Amino acid sequence: MAESPHVLIVDDSARMVALLKRWLERADFRVTGVTTIQEAFAFLDNHVTDWVITDVMLPTGDGMDILERARVQQPGAKVVVMTAFGSQATRQRALSLGAYAFLSKPFSSQALLAILTRSADAADSS
């Protein structure tokens, strides 16, 4: 049996990390949650993940920095960028840097899971 996909969640709100972790673990994902850009970089440099879900606004950096690091360190990982302060320009920047998807907060568990499972469904049908 294949191992469940792993997701790295990066958000400066521990409550948001806990909420997303709960949603994803119920859907059988393995999850690591971190609240700083430094923790995210350390994880990306030393572990393998299938997904990165990162907030844009972080106290000591920006989710785009995490996106760029993930593209280098984890080229097979898909990155979902999320923000409560999204603009069309932010969305376009994230996608041009290689984000798989962009989510505006607040969003539902169904919206997030639709993104993660859309990828799995596409892989199953190829």
C-alpha positions in Angstrom: 0.0 0.0 0.0 1.3 3.4 -0.9 2.2 5.9 1.8 -0.2 8.8 2.3 1.0 12.1 0.8 2.9 14.4 3.1 1.9 18.1 3.5 4.0 20.9 5.0 1.8 23.7 6.3 3.4 27.1 6.9 1.4 29.8 8.7 2.3 32.2 11.5 -1.0 31.4 13.2 -0.7 28.3 15.3 -4.5 28.1 15.2 -4.6 28.0 11.4 -1.9 25.4 11.3 -3.9 23.2 13.8 -7.1 23.7 11.8 -5.5 22.7 8.4 -3.7 19.8 10.1 -6.9 18.5 11.5 -8.7 18.8 8.1 -5.8 17.1 6.2 -5.2 14.3 8.7 -8.9 13.4 8.6 -8.4 13.0 4.8 -5.5 10.7 5.4 -2.6 13.1 4.7 0.6 13.1 6.8 1.1 16.6 8.0 3.9 18.8 9.4 3.0 22.2 10.6 5.4 25.1 11.2 4.9 28.7 12.1 8.1 30.4 10.9 9.9 30.8 7.7 13.1 29.4 9.3 11.3 26.2 10.3 9.9 25.9 6.8 13.3 26.3 5.2 14.9 23.7 7.6 12.1 21.3 6.8 12.4 21.8 3.0 16.2 21.4 3.2 16.1 18.1 5.2 12.8 16.3 4.5 10.8 15.2 1.5 7.2 16.5 1.1 4.6 16.1 -1.6 2.8 19.4 -0.8 3.6 22.8 0.7 0.7 25.0 1.8 2.1 28.5 2.8 0.6 31.8 3.9 1.9 34.8 2.0 2.3 37.1 5.0 4.8 35.8 7.6 6.6 37.8 10.3 10.2 37.3 9.0 9.6 36.7 5.3 7.0 36.0 2.8 5.3 32.9 1.4 6.9 33.6 -2.0 10.3 33.0 -0.4 9.0 29.6 0.7 7.6 28.9 -2.8 10.9 29.7 -4.4 12.8 27.6 -1.8 10.4 24.7 -2.4 10.9 24.9 -6.2 14.6 24.4 -5.7 14.7 22.0 -2.7 11.6 20.0 -3.5 11.0 20.2 -7.3 8.4 17.4 -7.1 6.3 19.1 -4.4 3.3 21.1 -5.3 2.9 24.5 -3.6 -0.4 26.1 -2.6 -0.2 29.7 -1.6 -2.9 31.1 0.7 -3.6 34.6 2.0 -6.3 36.8 3.6 -5.0 39.8 1.7 -5.0 38.4 -1.8 -5.0 40.6 -4.9 -4.9 39.6 -8.5 -1.3 40.7 -8.7 -0.3 38.5 -5.7 -2.1 35.6 -7.3 -0.4 36.1 -10.6 3.0 36.4 -9.0 2.5 33.2 -7.1 1.4 31.3 -10.2 4.3 32.8 -12.2 6.7 31.6 -9.6 5.4 28.0 -9.9 2.6 27.8 -7.4 0.2 24.9 -8.1 -2.8 26.9 -6.7 -3.8 30.0 -4.9 -6.4 30.2 -2.1 -7.9 33.3 -0.6 -8.8 33.0 3.1 -11.2 32.1 4.4 -11.7 28.9 2.5 -13.4 25.6 3.3 -11.9 22.2 3.9 -13.6 21.1 0.7 -11.9 23.8 -1.3 -8.5 22.8 0.0 -9.1 19.1 -0.4 -10.4 19.6 -4.0 -7.0 21.1 -4.9 -5.1 18.3 -3.3 -7.2 15.5 -4.7 -7.5 17.1 -8.1 -3.8 16.4 -8.5 -4.1 12.8 -7.3 -7.1 12.2 -9.7 -5.1 13.6 -12.6 -2.1 11.3 -11.8 -4.5 8.3 -11.5 -6.0 8.9 -14.9 -2.6 9.2 -16.7 
